[in-house]
Amino acid sequence: MDKVLRVPKPDAKLFYKEYVNKSKPVIITGMVSEWNGYKEWTIDSFHQKFATKQVGIMRVKKGKSDADTYSDDVNAAVKVDEVVRSVKKGISSAEMVLASSINALYPEVTHDIEIPEYCINRNFFRSRIYLGPKGLVTQLHHDLPENLYAVIRGSKHITLYAPTDRKFLYPQSLFSKHPNFSRFDPDFPDFETFSLARSAKPIEVWLEEGEMLYMPSLWWHHIRNSEDSIAVNFWWSVGWKTAIAWAGAQYKNWFRK
């Protein structure tokens, strides 16, 4: 596979048959564009609507969201107002970005976002919302759950690698804080240190405003904001992976204590 196709939103039966069951990424059009959030949100209107909500964040370190500093909305005492003001400083000066359970924006957000039918009432369902500046990078990693990633404002460049490329991507230790992250950086490939990465086969995706990317379980992804951006993702698990996804979440929670 060397290209991710764009398709008009498929019904749930077709989505599972052609993409989930085949572990095949796809860009879905015509779904996000129906959301009120897509029709109404700008960075400024989002700021105004949710300014007093307390949300989860990640700190920014050398232009990258630092997963070591993730703080969920239960423990965070950071208001949207403070986060947006940080984002508006730009990537060179931003101290933090929004990376929060979407539950932190309830009940108002129920008017703005519609959970896709593909993951409603599915096992281990979770959703997170992101707001960050142009140039922000999420480092190369994979997720065990299925993942739908929707861009509401801005656009993103995403580099994908199939699960079979794992042996080329230098995962962090299984006993590390982030065993699902890679030590290899696709933006600045150091092939002297990570020589096997030459054999990995990247798939480049330019995800535009109003589009949703399905990233199957265990697919590696590296994300760079092409513009100031608001995005939402939805995770859920299928079959035998549900129990492992739950255990993985508990492991991460234990590390954060």
Buried (B, 14 or more C-beta within 10 A) or exposed (E): EEEBEBBEBBEEEEBBEEBBEEBBBBBBBEBBBEBEBBEEBEBEEBBEBBBEBBBBBBBBEEBBBBBEEBBBBEEBEBBBBBBBBBBBEEBEEBBBBBBBBBBBBEEEBEEBBBBBEBBEEBBBBBBBBBBBBBBBBBBBBBBBBBBBBBBBBBBBBBBBBBEEBBEBBBBBEEEEEBBBBBBBBBEEBEEEEBEEBEEBEBBEBEBBBBBBBBBBBBBBBBBBBBBBBBBBBBBBBBEEBBEBBBEBBEEBEEEEE
